[in-house]
């Protein structure tokens, strides 16, 4: 009878331990699901595009915001080759940037023109960084900077026009100064 009571106590302790482990696992799964839900909420509502690339150059993840930026659906974009939306020169420049990245090092940014699905040319700014976890995964964040580039070009054009106007003013003042001095010198003389 004593042996049965000991076995019963051991069995109860074992069942309690297993129940505690099950409850702990269920809590961990619930926490994971909540974190996953929040990450999906973030990924689905970003305005910038976030992408993960394997060390072999395969797309691992692309945020749904790529459709707003490029016009391609997520499935269409994932099937495109990496160089599909950029010129050869820009693609080679970005490859050079990526080759120089150090795992966990400082991110590097580049601006380049890209072609949307509808044929429109847009400007993108992408930031590249290698994750420092030893996986070799490349993190790329991209944003449409077409409006900023348009404003930069407008400012450059306005500056050029202002410099031309300043040069014309300087020439005018130099001519007027000469035209006024010549008769005044004759009169004074």
Number of C-alpha atoms within 10 A of each C-alpha: 6 7 8 9 10 11 12 12 12 12 12 12 12 12 12 12 12 12 12 12 12 12 12 12 12 12 12 12 12 12 12 12 12 12 12 12 12 12 12 12 11 12 17 13 13 13 17 19 23 20 18 20 17 14 12 8 12 13 19 12 14 19 20 22 22 22 17 14 18 22 17 18 14 16 11 11 20 16 9 12 11 13 12 13 18 16 14 11 10 16 16 13 13 18 11 11 16 16 8 9 17 14 17 13 11 11 18 16 15 14 17 17 17 22 17 18 16 9 11 10 15 17 18 20 17 21 16 20 23 24 18 13 9 9 11 17 21 21 17 19 18 21 18 21 17 16 11 11 15 12 12 12 12 12 12 12 12 12 12 12 12 12 12 12 12 12 12 12 12 12 12 12 12 11 12 11 11 12 11 10 12 10 11 11 9 8 8 6 6
